[in-house]
Amino acid sequence: ASSSSAPAAPGKDDDDSEDEDEDDEDDDDDDEDDDDEDDQQEVDDEELEKQAKREKVVQKAIRIYFSKNSEERIPLAEFQAKLEVMGVRNFAPEKLGYKTMEKFVRGQPEQVLRYRKKE
């Protein structure tokens, strides 16, 4: 059971390191992007599987935590820190395919947690 009154700050995407190597070839970059998108699609399927596995691990930790602390309410701004307490290290919603922590929380089934946005 979780509720919140604060929106999540957008996370950073640290996977930009590949782009730095191609900065010198900006003129030819447009032609190469088409090939990269085809390769990216193959990686996306694998990444989706990884994201699903990661999400199941995080959901399990959340379920265990709330089974012992069923009445606790966690503000969204503090949820990532609370995940550390639950044993989830280096959590980032982007690793699970969510753009923000709020989208991650809203995307969870009610059996895992409930999200209520307070005005």
Secondary structure, DSSP 8 states (H G I E B T S, - for coil): ---BSS--------TTHHHHHTGGGHHHHHHHHHHHHHHHHHHHHHHHHHHHHHHHHHHHHHHHHHHHSTT----HHHHHHHHHHTT--S--GGGGT-SSHHHHHHTS-TTT----B--
